[in-house]
Amino acid sequence: MSFVTQYDVEIWLRIENALGKKIEEEDIPKDEVMVLMERIGEAQRVAVKEMKEIHNSRSGLARRGRARRGRDEMDQEEG
């Protein structure tokens, strides 16, 4: 397992504390891990797509009956 931030380490230490023991590092061959990379990448793409769809559907509800203004249009109105 690789850690990205100090928060990941903190969570891992809290899990070990809750279990009452230190979890030993396990060596896993790189080729076994790489087999899963494609599935992980696909899952990430699906998740991003779904999040964008949710965001767009919520944005659509907020702007019913009026066109959404761009940042440039808002700046022009202010001054």
Rosetta silent file (secondary structure, phi, psi, omega in degrees, C-alpha in Angstrom):
SEQUENCE: MSFVTQYDVEIWLRIENALGKKIEEEDIPKDEVMVLMERIGEAQRVAVKEMKEIHNSRSGLARRGRARRGRDEMDQEEG
SCORE:     score description
SCORE:     0.000 S_00000001
   1 L     0.000  135.597  176.436    0.000    0.000    0.000 S_00000001
   2 L  -109.283  147.156 -178.989    1.347    3.406   -0.803 S_00000001
   3 L  -106.546  142.396 -177.574    0.469    6.520    1.123 S_00000001
   4 L  -103.261  -38.070 -176.917   -0.182    9.858   -0.492 S_00000001
   5 L  -134.601  171.455  176.964   -0.613   12.181    2.481 S_00000001
   6 H   -65.737  -23.663  179.685   -0.045   12.324    6.204 S_00000001
   7 H   -69.615  -34.359  176.542   -3.784   11.744    6.611 S_00000001
   8 H   -63.485  -42.574  178.842   -3.460    8.308    5.018 S_00000001
   9 H   -63.216  -42.833 -179.787   -0.770    7.410    7.537 S_00000001
  10 H   -60.537  -44.338  179.141   -2.950    8.688   10.366 S_00000001
  11 H   -62.680  -44.359  179.825   -5.891    6.553    9.260 S_00000001
  12 H   -60.197  -43.080  179.271   -3.654    3.493    8.929 S_00000001
  13 H   -66.018  -36.245  177.620   -2.270    4.038   12.448 S_00000001
  14 H   -65.899  -37.659  177.173   -5.791    4.443   13.842 S_00000001
  15 H   -64.223  -45.953  179.053   -6.801    1.123   12.251 S_00000001
  16 H   -61.245  -40.844  179.179   -3.781   -0.592   13.776 S_00000001
  17 H   -63.015  -42.302  179.780   -4.587    0.981   17.151 S_00000001
  18 H   -64.898  -35.428  178.358   -8.200   -0.219   16.960 S_00000001
  19 H   -77.408  -20.801 -179.928   -6.999   -3.731   16.147 S_00000001
  20 L    79.622   18.655  178.157   -4.470   -3.578   18.926 S_00000001
  21 L  -156.879  158.753  177.717   -1.580   -4.747   16.756 S_00000001
  22 L   -85.284  132.725  179.385    0.761   -3.592   14.038 S_00000001
  23 L   -88.830  125.255 -176.913   -0.094   -4.898   10.604 S_00000001
  24 L   -73.329  148.511  176.978    2.963   -6.284    8.872 S_00000001
  25 L   -70.335  139.517  179.830    3.982   -5.143    5.416 S_00000001
  26 L  -115.802  129.140  177.502    3.177   -7.650    2.717 S_00000001
  27 L   -85.029  123.374  179.805    5.303   -8.005   -0.394 S_00000001
  28 L  -120.876  129.662 -179.897    3.168   -8.354   -3.492 S_00000001
  29 L   -59.314  139.118 -176.273    4.728   -8.985   -6.900 S_00000001
  30 H   -57.687  -38.439 -177.825    4.470   -5.966   -9.202 S_00000001
  31 H   -64.861  -31.636  176.859    2.891   -7.972  -12.040 S_00000001
  32 H   -68.311  -37.405  179.436   -0.014   -8.988   -9.784 S_00000001
  33 H   -70.651  -41.935 -176.745   -0.655   -5.356   -8.919 S_00000001
  34 H   -64.315  -26.156  177.000   -0.395   -4.184  -12.525 S_00000001
  35 H   -61.064  -33.982 -177.373   -3.159   -6.620  -13.524 S_00000001
  36 H   -83.721  -15.393 -175.868   -5.559   -4.573  -11.409 S_00000001
  37 H   -59.360  -39.015 -179.999   -4.463   -1.178  -12.746 S_00000001
  38 H   -63.708  -43.461  178.948   -6.738   -1.363  -15.799 S_00000001
  39 H   -64.897  -38.683  179.058   -9.787   -2.114  -13.666 S_00000001
  40 H   -65.804  -44.046  178.502   -8.893    0.691  -11.268 S_00000001
  41 H   -60.641  -43.005  178.704   -8.465    3.150  -14.129 S_00000001
  42 H   -63.924  -42.144  178.704  -11.830    2.165  -15.601 S_00000001
  43 H   -62.452  -39.053  178.181  -13.519    2.546  -12.200 S_00000001
  44 H   -65.278  -42.500  179.168  -11.999    6.019  -11.836 S_00000001
  45 H   -62.388  -42.666  179.142  -13.235    7.059  -15.296 S_00000001
  46 H   -63.851  -43.402 -179.066  -16.750    5.833  -14.513 S_00000001
  47 H   -62.700  -43.751  179.462  -16.755    7.639  -11.160 S_00000001
  48 H   -63.474  -42.590  179.829  -15.631   10.936  -12.720 S_00000001
  49 H   -61.768  -44.613  179.777  -18.255   10.621  -15.456 S_00000001
  50 H   -65.267  -38.511  179.116  -21.018    9.958  -12.926 S_00000001
  51 H   -64.945  -39.881  177.709  -19.902   12.876  -10.757 S_00000001
  52 H   -65.157  -40.411  178.702  -19.998   15.205  -13.778 S_00000001
  53 H   -63.199  -42.140  178.495  -23.483   13.962  -14.700 S_00000001
  54 H   -63.123  -45.394  179.774  -24.725   14.582  -11.166 S_00000001
  55 H   -61.314  -44.398 -179.102  -23.186   18.055  -11.155 S_00000001
  56 H   -66.350  -36.675  179.452  -24.692   18.896  -14.539 S_00000001
  57 H   -69.295  -35.836  176.926  -28.142   17.663  -13.532 S_00000001
  58 H   -69.950  -38.388  178.333  -28.039   19.791  -10.370 S_00000001
  59 H   -65.290  -36.609  179.283  -26.848   22.796  -12.339 S_00000001
  60 H   -64.118  -35.771  178.271  -29.722   22.302  -14.771 S_00000001
  61 H   -68.336  -35.599 -176.095  -32.249   22.486  -11.941 S_00000001
  62 H   -73.445  -21.756 -174.623  -30.773   25.731  -10.658 S_00000001
  63 L  -113.619   22.958  178.022  -31.022   27.534  -13.987 S_00000001
  64 L   -58.618  133.333  175.789  -34.501   26.610  -15.169 S_00000001
  65 L    83.699   -4.503  177.623  -36.048   29.420  -17.120 S_00000001
  66 L  -148.026  148.944  179.161  -32.853   31.395  -17.565 S_00000001
  67 L   -77.674  145.394  178.305  -29.602   30.953  -19.390 S_00000001
  68 L   -79.071  130.104 -179.335  -26.508   30.512  -17.297 S_00000001
  69 L   -85.819  144.751  176.149  -24.195   33.471  -17.527 S_00000001
  70 L   -83.910  168.672 -179.979  -20.492   33.008  -18.045 S_00000001
  71 H   -61.742  -37.566  179.094  -17.804   34.616  -15.939 S_00000001
  72 H   -62.689  -40.843  179.941  -17.057   37.148  -18.708 S_00000001
  73 H   -65.006  -39.299  179.344  -20.674   38.296  -18.787 S_00000001
  74 H   -65.848  -40.216  179.536  -20.696   38.761  -15.025 S_00000001
  75 H   -64.503  -38.228 -179.880  -17.487   40.808  -15.175 S_00000001
  76 H   -64.454  -37.876 -179.270  -18.956   43.064  -17.886 S_00000001
  77 H   -68.322  -33.743 -177.436  -22.019   43.760  -15.749 S_00000001
  78 H   -74.978  -25.439 -178.754  -19.899   44.743  -12.740 S_00000001
  79 L   174.741    0.000    0.000  -17.873   47.324  -14.454 S_00000001
